[in-house]
Amino acid sequence: MRSDALASKYLRAVLAGDRLKASDLVVHAVEKGGLSAPECYERVLAPVQRELGKRWREGASSITDERVGLESARLVMDRLYPGLHRARSPRRVVVVACVQGNMHELGARMVADIFEASGWKVVYLGADVPASEIAAATTRVGAQLVALSAASADQVGAAAGTITKLRSLPAPPRTIVGGPAFADGESWHVTGADAYAGTALQAVQLAVD
């Protein structure tokens, strides 16, 4: 099944409130070999969640639909995660975290899973992480890269503060930022990050360039 057709079916199941049917559609597509887990994240889960958010903002659907979509996506990821391809001895390490104040961790988790599927060792810290904790984790695991997510404009300062903290480490990592806060493609520059990624796959590509 083509990814756009799968996304349409998945969206209909979400709007019907059927979390299990929605997740089954995506998981079965991966099991049949039509799409990889990272492709499903990128072409189905992420665009449908963006569409649900757009519909809610425009008054075309309720917050309930967005929440069902969020929980459906989490269920898909929980089911697919054990089957992700992993390198036996990953040599590259990335820390993935949402900056302090960002409670919306779905996108960051997608980034973490896709990095892991691409052969990286991933230290995923989740939502609302203070700069000091991100810096401490980076030092402890010897990460070469830190990927940060910010959801709104008021979190850009937290991203900038975190990157300043990381730059002060004895072995500063490269930094990539992403999330709705930087959707204009320009505001990320004020954070001092090395790069901005609009999608999880872009983040991985930037990491190896």
N, CA, C and O of each residue as an XYZ file, in Angstrom:
836
protein
N       0.839     -1.197      0.000
C       0.000      0.000      0.000
C       0.879      1.253      0.000
O       1.847      1.354      0.753
N       0.518      2.194     -0.855
C       1.262      3.449     -0.893
C       1.100      4.198      0.424
O       0.079      4.081      1.102
N       2.131      4.974      0.772
C       2.112      5.656      2.065
C       0.984      6.677      2.166
O       0.417      6.859      3.243
N       0.643      7.356      1.044
C      -0.434      8.339      1.122
C      -1.783      7.673      1.343
O      -2.629      8.206      2.060
N      -1.989      6.507      0.727
C      -3.228      5.768      0.947
C      -3.296      5.250      2.385
O      -4.352      5.287      3.018
N      -2.170      4.771      2.888
C      -2.117      4.301      4.269
C      -2.397      5.441      5.236
O      -3.122      5.262      6.215
N      -1.830      6.611      4.972
C      -2.070      7.765      5.838
C      -3.545      8.138      5.866
O      -4.076      8.488      6.920
N      -4.213      8.065      4.713
C      -5.646      8.387      4.654
C      -6.466      7.403      5.473
O      -7.372      7.805      6.203
N      -6.157      6.120      5.357
C      -6.879      5.109      6.129
C      -6.610      5.266      7.622
O      -7.511      5.137      8.451
N      -5.368      5.542      7.938
C      -4.991      5.747      9.348
C      -5.731      6.949      9.926
O      -6.239      6.883     11.046
N      -5.795      8.047      9.170
C      -6.505      9.241      9.631
C      -7.980      8.946      9.865
O      -8.551      9.400     10.856
N      -8.602      8.194      8.966
C     -10.025      7.864      9.136
C     -10.251      7.042     10.403
O     -11.233      7.253     11.115
N      -9.350      6.114     10.684
C      -9.482      5.294     11.891
C      -9.330      6.151     13.146
O     -10.047      5.962     14.129
N      -8.387      7.095     13.101
C      -8.196      8.004     14.236
C      -9.443      8.844     14.454
O      -9.904      8.988     15.586
N      -9.990      9.399     13.384
C     -11.179     10.249     13.500
C     -12.396      9.452     13.979
O     -13.334     10.012     14.546
N     -12.365      8.141     13.743
C     -13.436      7.279     14.243
C     -13.207      6.883     15.698
O     -14.048      6.224     16.310
N     -12.055      7.292     16.251
C     -11.741      6.984     17.643
C     -11.239      5.579     17.869
O     -11.240      5.092     19.000
N     -10.802      4.908     16.791
C     -10.391      3.500     16.885
C      -8.865      3.413     16.902
O      -8.224      3.251     15.864
N      -8.305      3.524     18.094
C      -6.847      3.510     18.255
C      -6.239      2.182     17.813
O      -5.174      2.169     17.196
N      -6.897      1.068     18.117
C      -6.351     -0.240     17.761
C      -6.359     -0.444     16.256
O      -5.374     -0.921     15.692
N      -7.461     -0.087     15.593
C      -7.516     -0.231     14.142
C      -6.462      0.646     13.478
O      -5.792      0.226     12.534
N      -6.325      1.858     13.977
C      -5.337      2.771     13.411
C      -3.935      2.182     13.514
O      -3.181      2.191     12.540
N      -3.591      1.679     14.675
C      -2.244      1.130     14.856
C      -2.056     -0.153     14.065
O      -0.972     -0.399     13.538
N      -3.099     -0.975     13.975
C      -2.995     -2.210     13.196
C      -2.661     -1.924     11.739
O      -1.855     -2.628     11.130
N      -3.288     -0.878     11.177
C      -3.044     -0.539      9.779
C      -1.560     -0.298      9.514
O      -1.004     -0.800      8.536
N      -0.933      0.467     10.385
C       0.463      0.821     10.177
C       1.385     -0.366     10.470
O       2.301     -0.653      9.700
N       1.140     -1.041     11.570
C       1.988     -2.175     11.941
C       1.933     -3.268     10.878
O       2.963     -3.843     10.529
N       0.745     -3.556     10.364
C       0.622     -4.590      9.332
C       1.336     -4.191      8.053
O       1.894     -5.042      7.361
N       1.323     -2.888      7.730
C       2.034     -2.425      6.538
C       3.532     -2.676      6.670
O       4.190     -3.046      5.698
N       4.065     -2.477      7.855
C       5.486     -2.737      8.092
C       5.768     -4.233      8.057
O       6.759     -4.669      7.470
N       4.903     -5.012      8.681
C       5.100     -6.461      8.720
C       5.076     -7.077      7.327
O       5.764     -8.065      7.073
N       4.292     -6.501      6.428
C       4.218     -7.009      5.054
C       5.409     -6.571      4.210
O       5.600     -7.054      3.094
N       6.198     -5.665      4.742
C       7.402     -5.241      4.039
C       7.215     -4.112      3.056
O       8.140     -3.776      2.316
N       6.041     -3.520      3.033
C       5.807     -2.429      2.109
C       6.506     -1.146      2.510
O       6.961     -0.384      1.657
N       6.590     -0.908      3.812
C       7.239      0.285      4.344
C       8.069     -0.108      5.549
O       7.721     -1.037      6.279
N       9.172      0.605      5.757
C       9.945      0.396      6.976
C       9.325      1.208      8.102
O       8.503      2.093      7.864
N       9.721      0.903      9.320
C       9.218      1.667     10.462
C       9.554      3.157     10.329
O       8.664      3.988     10.511
N      10.812      3.529     10.016
C      11.110      4.950      9.846
C      10.277      5.612      8.755
O       9.877      6.767      8.905
N      10.008      4.900      7.657
C       9.170      5.451      6.595
C       7.751      5.693      7.082
O       7.129      6.692      6.720
N       7.237      4.780      7.903
C       5.896      4.969      8.464
C       5.864      6.172      9.408
O       4.899      6.937      9.408
N       6.897      6.335     10.196
C       6.973      7.510     11.071
C       6.885      8.779     10.231
O       6.125      9.701     10.528
N       7.704      8.792      9.154
C       7.876     10.006      8.357
C       6.690     10.299      7.445
O       6.318     11.458      7.263
N       6.099      9.258      6.873
C       5.089      9.442      5.831
C       3.652      9.249      6.318
O       2.705      9.623      5.626
N       3.490      8.668      7.505
C       2.136      8.400      8.008
C       1.902      9.095      9.349
O       1.052      9.980      9.445
N       2.628      8.713     10.358
C       2.364      9.227     11.706
C       2.549     10.738     11.797
O       1.654     11.448     12.258
N       3.699     11.230     11.362
C       3.990     12.666     11.500
C       3.021     13.535     10.688
O       2.469     14.487     11.239
N       2.793     13.242      9.392
C       1.872     14.103      8.637
C       0.445     14.047      9.139
O      -0.259     15.057      9.111
N       0.000     12.880      9.602
C      -1.370     12.792     10.122
C      -1.499     13.593     11.412
O      -2.515     14.253     11.633
N      -0.478     13.541     12.267
C      -0.549     14.318     13.497
C      -0.556     15.816     13.204
O      -1.247     16.579     13.879
N       0.211     16.235     12.201
C       0.185     17.646     11.796
C      -1.188     18.035     11.255
O      -1.695     19.120     11.539
N      -1.781     17.139     10.475
C      -3.114     17.405      9.928
C      -4.156     17.516     11.030
O      -5.034     18.376     10.965
N      -4.069     16.658     12.041
C      -5.006     16.721     13.160
C      -4.855     18.036     13.925
O      -5.844     18.642     14.336
N      -3.610     18.467     14.109
C      -3.384     19.749     14.775
C      -3.944     20.903     13.961
O      -4.526     21.832     14.522
N      -3.777     20.855     12.657
C      -4.303     21.895     11.768
C      -5.831     21.923     11.834
O      -6.430     22.995     11.923
N      -6.453     20.762     11.791
C      -7.916     20.682     11.858
C      -8.435     21.254     13.171
O      -9.449     21.952     13.199
N      -7.734     20.952     14.249
C      -8.179     21.464     15.553
C      -8.071     22.979     15.598
O      -8.993     23.651     16.060
N      -6.944     23.529     15.119
C      -6.770     24.984     15.130
C      -7.812     25.694     14.271
O      -8.220     26.816     14.572
N      -8.239     25.027     13.194
C      -9.212     25.631     12.295
C     -10.653     25.353     12.717
O     -11.590     25.828     12.077
N     -10.832     24.585     13.792
C     -12.168     24.269     14.266
C     -12.864     23.168     13.493
O     -14.070     22.973     13.640
N     -12.105     22.435     12.658
C     -12.693     21.372     11.845
C     -12.806     20.054     12.599
O     -13.534     19.157     12.175
N     -12.093     19.932     13.711
C     -12.185     18.734     14.543
C     -11.881     19.130     15.986
O     -11.482     20.261     16.263
N     -12.074     18.194     16.880
C     -11.926     18.493     18.299
C     -10.543     18.119     18.814
O      -9.772     17.429     18.148
N     -10.257     18.592     20.011
C      -9.001     18.217     20.658
C      -8.966     16.720     20.930
O      -7.896     16.118     21.020
N     -10.152     16.124     21.060
C     -10.224     14.676     21.260
C      -9.578     13.938     20.099
O      -8.840     12.976     20.311
N      -9.847     14.381     18.865
C      -9.256     13.729     17.698
C      -7.735     13.805     17.739
O      -7.049     12.832     17.426
N      -7.211     14.967     18.126
C      -5.762     15.117     18.200
C      -5.174     14.194     19.266
O      -4.109     13.607     19.070
N      -5.864     14.073     20.378
C      -5.365     13.204     21.456
C      -5.432     11.729     21.054
O      -4.524     10.957     21.362
N      -6.516     11.340     20.359
C      -6.591      9.961     19.872
C      -5.452      9.693     18.890
O      -4.849      8.621     18.899
N      -5.167     10.687     18.040
C      -4.056     10.542     17.111
C      -2.736     10.374     17.833
O      -1.913      9.541     17.453
N      -2.536     11.162     18.871
C      -1.306     11.081     19.652
C      -1.147      9.702     20.276
O      -0.075      9.102     20.206
N      -2.218      9.200     20.886
C      -2.131      7.893     21.534
C      -2.025      6.765     20.514
O      -1.393      5.744     20.784
N      -2.641      6.941     19.337
C      -2.503      5.942     18.275
C      -1.057      5.874     17.806
O      -0.506      4.789     17.618
N      -0.449      7.037     17.620
C       0.952      7.077     17.190
C       1.866      6.439     18.235
O       2.786      5.695     17.895
N       1.611      6.731     19.482
C       2.423      6.117     20.542
C       2.286      4.601     20.530
O       3.267      3.881     20.715
N       1.062      4.118     20.309
C       0.841      2.676     20.277
C       1.595      2.050     19.105
O       2.227      1.005     19.259
N       1.528      2.690     17.930
C       2.278      2.195     16.778
C       3.764      2.110     17.099
O       4.412      1.103     16.814
N       4.298      3.167     17.690
C       5.732      3.204     17.966
C       6.132      2.163     19.001
O       7.193      1.550     18.889
N       5.288      1.961     20.005
C       5.568      0.934     21.012
C       5.610     -0.455     20.371
O       6.422     -1.302     20.745
N       4.724     -0.671     19.404
C       4.658     -1.984     18.757
C       5.806     -2.201     17.775
O       6.284     -3.324     17.615
N       6.248     -1.126     17.116
C       7.308     -1.261     16.127
C       8.708     -1.213     16.730
O       9.654     -1.753     16.156
N       8.837     -0.579     17.868
C      10.162     -0.347     18.443
C      10.996     -1.623     18.617
O      12.177     -1.616     18.272
N      10.421     -2.725     19.144
C      11.262     -3.921     19.331
C      11.850     -4.461     18.038
O      12.867     -5.154     18.068
N      11.229     -4.156     16.899
C      11.710     -4.691     15.630
C      12.633     -3.766     14.861
O      13.023     -4.082     13.736
N      12.992     -2.627     15.444
C      13.897     -1.710     14.750
C      15.249     -2.373     14.523
O      15.783     -3.048     15.403
N      15.792     -2.169     13.326
C      17.138     -2.669     13.035
C      18.160     -1.850     13.823
O      18.093     -0.621     13.848
N      19.084     -2.523     14.452
C      20.107     -1.840     15.247
C      21.488     -2.383     14.921
O      21.650     -3.571     14.644
N      22.468     -1.513     14.954
C      23.853     -1.951     14.815
C      24.265     -2.690     16.083
O      23.833     -2.331     17.178
N      25.090     -3.709     15.944
C      25.492     -4.489     17.118
C      26.379     -3.687     18.058
O      26.248     -3.782     19.278
N      27.267     -2.910     17.499
C      28.173     -2.109     18.325
C      28.195     -0.681     17.790
O      29.160     -0.282     17.138
N      27.146      0.092     18.058
C      27.108      1.456     17.529
C      28.244      2.301     18.087
O      28.526      2.272     19.285
N      28.896      3.060     17.198
C      30.017      3.886     17.620
C      29.638      5.348     17.790
O      30.358      6.114     18.430
N      28.508      5.729     17.215
C      28.060      7.110     17.318
C      26.963      7.207     18.373
O      26.095      6.338     18.463
N      27.011      8.268     19.166
C      26.065      8.434     20.267
C      25.357      9.780     20.130
O      25.993     10.810     19.910
N      24.040      9.755     20.263
C      23.252     10.978     20.211
C      22.351     11.055     21.440
O      21.768     10.055     21.860
N      22.247     12.237     22.003
C      21.280     12.516     23.061
C      20.113     13.247     22.412
O      20.314     14.221     21.687
N      18.897     12.782     22.670
C      17.687     13.402     22.123
C      16.810     13.843     23.286
O      16.546     13.063     24.201
N      16.357     15.097     23.249
C      15.560     15.612     24.363
C      14.681     16.768     23.907
O      14.988     17.463     22.939
N      13.579     16.957     24.628
C      12.764     18.159     24.491
C      13.305     19.192     25.478
O      13.591     18.860     26.628
N      13.443     20.422     25.041
C      13.968     21.451     25.935
C      12.989     21.719     27.070
O      11.817     21.347     27.003
N      13.488     22.364     28.099
C      12.646     22.653     29.259
C      11.411     23.450     28.821
O      11.518     24.447     28.109
N      10.244     22.986     29.263
C       8.984     23.614     28.904
C       8.247     22.900     27.787
O       7.048     23.112     27.602
N       8.942     22.062     27.043
C       8.304     21.337     25.941
C       7.796     19.981     26.418
O       8.574     19.065     26.683
N       6.483     19.877     26.520
C       5.864     18.636     26.982
C       5.456     17.729     25.823
O       4.967     16.621     26.043
N       5.654     18.195     24.599
C       5.200     17.451     23.420
C       6.348     16.611     22.872
O       7.144     17.089     22.063
N       6.430     15.381     23.307
C       7.612     14.578     23.037
C       7.494     13.640     21.837
O       8.464     12.958     21.505
N       6.339     13.585     21.180
C       6.172     12.603     20.108
C       7.219     12.772     19.014
O       7.840     11.796     18.593
N       7.417     13.991     18.555
C       8.400     14.219     17.499
C       9.801     13.844     17.919
O      10.545     13.246     17.141
N      10.175     14.188     19.145
C      11.509     13.848     19.637
C      11.687     12.341     19.726
O      12.765     11.817     19.448
N      10.630     11.652     20.112
C      10.740     10.194     20.196
C      10.898      9.584     18.806
O      11.631      8.611     18.632
N      10.219     10.150     17.831
C      10.414      9.673     16.455
C      11.868      9.848     16.030
O      12.465      8.954     15.429
N      12.426     11.008     16.350
C      13.835     11.263     16.039
C      14.725     10.216     16.708
O      15.630      9.668     16.079
N      14.463      9.946     17.977
C      15.274      8.970     18.707
C      15.196      7.590     18.065
O      16.220      6.931     17.881
N      13.989      7.153     17.723
C      13.820      5.823     17.130
C      14.506      5.730     15.772
O      15.133      4.716     15.465
N      14.394      6.779     14.955
C      14.988      6.724     13.627
C      16.514      6.767     13.713
O      17.190      6.119     12.914
N      17.058      7.507     14.654
C      18.508      7.454     14.865
C      18.928      6.042     15.255
O      19.933      5.530     14.762
N      18.162      5.418     16.133
C      18.516      4.068     16.564
C      18.449      3.090     15.392
O      19.303      2.214     15.250
N      17.417      3.253     14.552
C      17.287      2.386     13.381
C      18.388      2.636     12.364
O      18.632      1.808     11.486
N      19.056      3.785     12.484
C      20.142      4.141     11.562
C      21.508      3.785     12.113
O      22.528      4.149     11.527
N      21.541      3.079     13.233
C      22.810      2.575     13.740
C      23.456      3.373     14.839
O      24.603      3.107     15.198
N      22.753      4.347     15.388
C      23.288      5.150     16.484
C      22.896      4.561     17.835
O      21.854      3.919     17.965
N      23.741      4.786     18.838
C      23.325      4.580     20.213
C      22.580      5.838     20.632
O      23.105      6.944     20.507
N      21.356      5.673     21.129
C      20.511      6.810     21.446
C      20.244      6.870     22.948
O      19.846      5.883     23.565
N      20.471      8.041     23.513
C      20.077      8.303     24.895
C      18.903      9.281     24.811
O      19.076     10.471     24.550
N      17.710      8.743     25.039
C      16.493      9.540     24.885
C      16.023     10.015     26.255
O      15.739      9.200     27.133
N      15.941     11.326     26.439
C      15.621     11.896     27.744
C      14.164     12.316     27.892
O      13.712     12.572     29.008
N      13.416     12.392     26.787
C      11.993     12.688     26.874
C      11.668     14.163     26.947
O      12.398     15.009     26.431
N      10.539     14.457     27.611
C       9.975     15.813     27.621
C      10.518     16.666     28.762
O      10.914     16.159     29.812
N      10.523     17.997     28.520
C      10.743     18.992     29.575
C      12.045     18.760     30.348
O      12.023     18.568     31.563
N      13.174     18.780     29.641
C      14.458     18.457     30.271
C      15.290     19.728     30.460
O      15.566     20.426     29.484
N      15.691     20.038     31.683
C      16.531     21.219     31.926
C      17.883     21.115     31.218
O      18.393     20.021     30.978
N      18.444     22.266     30.892
C      19.726     22.313     30.193
C      20.814     21.567     30.951
O      21.637     20.878     30.348
N      20.816     21.703     32.270
C      21.866     21.059     33.065
C      21.814     19.544     32.949
O      22.856     18.888     32.937
N      20.615     18.981     32.864
C      20.478     17.527     32.749
C      20.908     17.045     31.366
O      21.520     15.985     31.235
N      20.590     17.821     30.345
C      21.014     17.455     28.995
C      22.531     17.491     28.896
O      23.138     16.596     28.309
N      23.140     18.515     29.464
C      24.598     18.624     29.441
C      25.248     17.488     30.217
O      26.242     16.915     29.773
N      24.687     17.164     31.374
C      25.255     16.085     32.187
C      25.173     14.749     31.458
O      26.126     13.969     31.478
N      24.037     14.484     30.814
C      23.881     13.233     30.073
C      24.851     13.172     28.902
O      25.423     12.121     28.614
N      25.032     14.298     28.232
C      25.943     14.359     27.084
C      27.363     14.008     27.499
O      28.052     13.254     26.812
N      27.791     14.555     28.620
C      29.137     14.268     29.115
C      29.270     12.816     29.549
O      30.266     12.154     29.255
N      28.253     12.331     30.251
C      28.331     10.973     30.797
C      28.422      9.918     29.712
O      29.167      8.950     29.863
N      27.683     10.079     28.619
C      27.676      9.052     27.576
C      28.636      9.360     26.432
O      28.789      8.554     25.515
N      29.285     10.525     26.484
C      30.219     10.889     25.426
C      29.558     11.108     24.079
O      30.085     10.690     23.048
N      28.409     11.759     24.084
C      27.652     11.958     22.849
C      28.360     12.920     21.903
O      28.872     13.958     22.321
N      28.380     12.564     20.638
C      28.928     13.457     19.616
C      27.876     14.432     19.091
O      28.208     15.431     18.453
N      26.606     14.135     19.366
C      25.507     14.921     18.819
C      24.392     15.032     19.844
O      24.118     14.087     20.584
N      23.744     16.207     19.883
C      22.540     16.401     20.695
C      21.449     16.953     19.787
O      21.658     17.938     19.078
N      20.286     16.313     19.813
C      19.133     16.755     19.032
C      18.074     17.272     19.999
O      17.633     16.551     20.894
N      17.672     18.527     19.811
C      16.746     19.190     20.729
C      15.443     19.541     20.024
O      15.438     19.939     18.859
N      14.337     19.386     20.752
C      13.024     19.714     20.203
C      12.390     20.838     21.000
O      12.399     20.822     22.231
N      11.834     21.824     20.281
C      11.080     22.920     20.899
C       9.747     23.043     20.170
O       9.698     23.012     18.940
N       8.676     23.181     20.930
C       7.342     23.157     20.325
C       6.772     24.530     20.024
O       5.918     24.657     19.146
N       7.218     25.559     20.725
C       6.618     26.883     20.547
C       7.681     27.969     20.685
O       8.787     27.721     21.166
N       7.323     29.179     20.252
C       8.273     30.285     20.222
C       8.837     30.604     21.601
O       9.984     31.037     21.714
N       8.047     30.395     22.645
C       8.534     30.731     23.984
C       9.567     29.729     24.500
O      10.108     29.903     25.592
N       9.840     28.684     23.722
C      10.858     27.700     24.110
C      12.161     27.877     23.340
O      13.129     27.156     23.579
N      12.187     28.836     22.417
C      13.410     29.080     21.658
C      14.539     29.503     22.595
O      15.687     29.099     22.407
N      14.218     30.313     23.601
C      15.219     30.726     24.572
C      15.784     29.557     25.346
O      16.977     29.525     25.646
N      14.924     28.582     25.675
C      15.403     27.384     26.378
C      16.349     26.588     25.495
O      17.338     26.038     25.980
N      16.052     26.523     24.201
C      16.944     25.827     23.273
C      18.294     26.541     23.198
O      19.347     25.903     23.219
N      18.248     27.866     23.109
C      19.489     28.644     23.050
C      20.309     28.474     24.317
O      21.530     28.324     24.256
N      19.637     28.498     25.476
C      20.347     28.323     26.739
C      20.970     26.950     26.857
O      22.072     26.801     27.383
N      20.259     25.940     26.364
C      20.805     24.585     26.403
C      22.040     24.475     25.520
O      23.029     23.853     25.911
N      21.993     25.066     24.348
C      23.130     24.994     23.437
C      24.333     25.762     23.999
O      25.477     25.335     23.843
N      24.069     26.880     24.644
C      25.160     27.606     25.308
C      25.821     26.726     26.365
O      27.044     26.706     26.499
N      24.996     26.005     27.110
C      25.516     25.091     28.136
C      26.356     23.986     27.492
O      27.420     23.634     28.002
N      25.880     23.447     26.382
C      26.599     22.377     25.703
C      27.916     22.878     25.115
O      28.906     22.148     25.101
N      27.932     24.106     24.635
C      29.146     24.681     24.068
C      30.246     24.848     25.125
O      31.431     24.897     24.794
N      29.848     24.935     26.389
C      30.832     25.132     27.454
C      31.459     23.827     27.935
O      32.367     23.850     28.767
N      30.988     22.693     27.424
C      31.522     21.402     27.853
C      32.944     21.211     27.316
O      33.305     21.800     26.296
N      33.746     20.396     27.994
C      35.102     20.137     27.511
C      35.135     19.565     26.098
O      36.048     19.854     25.325
N      34.128     18.748     25.763
C      34.035     18.192     24.414
C      32.642     18.523     23.869
O      31.747     17.679     23.920
N      32.451     19.726     23.354
C      31.127     20.147     22.900
C      30.621     19.276     21.746
O      31.365     19.004     20.804
N      29.365     18.840     21.817
C      28.804     18.050     20.719
C      28.272     18.950     19.608
O      28.089     20.150     19.810
N      28.029     18.377     18.453
C      27.244     19.073     17.440
C      25.792     19.139     17.933
O      25.361     18.304     18.727
N      25.058     20.123     17.460
C      23.672     20.269     17.900
C      22.750     20.471     16.711
O      23.063     21.202     15.771
N      21.604     19.800     16.777
C      20.545     19.950     15.781
C      19.262     20.286     16.521
O      18.946     19.660     17.533
N      18.520     21.270     16.025
C      17.227     21.598     16.628
C      16.113     21.295     15.645
O      16.316     21.286     14.431
N      14.925     21.046     16.197
C      13.755     20.790     15.373
C      12.499     21.033     16.182
O      12.555     21.357     17.368
N      11.367     20.872     15.523
C      10.093     21.084     16.193
C       9.361     22.290     15.634
O       9.947     23.086     14.899
N       8.086     22.435     15.973
C       7.264     23.524     15.449
C       7.810     24.920     15.739
O       7.536     25.852     14.983
N       8.567     25.080     16.805
C       9.112     26.397     17.136
C       9.994     26.959     16.025
O      10.173     28.172     15.918
N      10.542     26.069     15.200
C      11.482     26.498     14.163
C      10.939     26.255     12.754
O      11.704     26.189     11.791
N       9.628     26.122     12.640
C       9.020     25.758     11.358
C       9.237     26.801     10.273
O       9.122     26.488      9.088
N       9.549     28.040     10.656
C       9.796     29.072      9.643
C      11.136     28.886      8.942
O      11.428     29.561      7.955
N      11.947     27.966      9.459
C      13.231     27.679      8.839
C      14.309     28.706      9.076
O      15.413     28.574      8.547
N      14.016     29.735      9.866
C      14.975     30.815     10.099
C      15.292     31.041     11.574
O      16.439     31.306     11.934
N      14.271     30.936     12.427
C      14.450     31.307     13.836
C      15.432     30.412     14.571
O      15.902     30.772     15.651
N      15.748     29.262     14.012
C      16.699     28.375     14.685
C      18.091     28.997     14.785
O      18.879     28.628     15.655
N      18.386     29.931     13.904
C      19.728     30.528     13.905
C      20.053     31.207     15.238
O      21.213     31.220     15.649
N      19.061     31.766     15.911
C      19.330     32.494     17.156
C      19.750     31.561     18.285
O      20.271     32.017     19.302
N      19.529     30.254     18.116
C      19.875     29.309     19.179
C      21.359     28.980     19.201
O      21.872     28.498     20.211
N      22.058     29.236     18.094
C      23.453     28.838     18.010
C      23.655     27.390     17.601
O      24.777     26.886     17.638
N      22.569     26.707     17.208
C      22.669     25.303     16.792
C      23.475     25.180     15.506
O      23.613     26.140     14.747
N      23.997     23.995     15.278
C      24.734     23.731     14.051
C      23.808     23.536     12.860
O      24.193     23.803     11.721
N      22.586     23.071     13.118
C      21.667     22.799     12.014
C      20.232     22.720     12.522
O      19.969     22.555     13.713
N      19.317     22.843     11.566
C      17.878     22.659     11.830
C      17.367     21.531     10.949
O      17.708     21.457      9.768
N      16.552     20.654     11.516
C      15.951     19.565     10.754
C      14.429     19.681     10.828
O      13.852     19.762     11.912
N      13.793     19.690      9.666
C      12.343     19.775      9.626
C      11.657     18.456      9.867
O      10.481     18.424     10.230
N      12.386     17.345      9.668
C      11.833     16.009      9.891
C      12.879     15.142     10.584
O      14.056     15.495     10.660
N      12.421     14.004     11.083
C      13.340     13.081     11.758
C      14.383     12.539     10.784
O      15.562     12.453     11.128
N      13.968     12.176      9.586
C      14.924     11.658      8.611
C      15.942     12.711      8.214
O      17.106     12.395      7.966
N      15.505     13.961      8.154
C      16.452     15.034      7.858
C      17.494     15.154      8.958
O      18.667     15.407      8.685
N      17.061     14.972     10.211
C      17.997     15.053     11.330
C      19.095     14.006     11.195
O      20.270     14.297     11.419
N      18.711     12.789     10.829
C      19.699     11.725     10.657
C      20.622     12.035      9.495
O      21.831     11.821      9.584
N      20.062     12.536      8.407
C      20.895     12.860      7.242
C      21.898     13.955      7.573
O      23.065     13.868      7.192
N      21.442     14.993      8.287
C      22.333     16.075      8.673
C      23.453     15.579      9.588
O      24.571     16.093      9.555
N      23.139     14.587     10.392
C      24.113     14.059     11.340
C      25.272     13.359     10.667
O      26.373     13.304     11.214
N      25.033     12.826      9.486
C      26.086     12.074      8.815
C      26.743     12.876      7.691
O      27.729     12.428      7.106
N      26.208     14.049      7.389
C      26.790     14.886      6.330
C      28.135     15.472      6.775
O      28.772     16.202      6.015
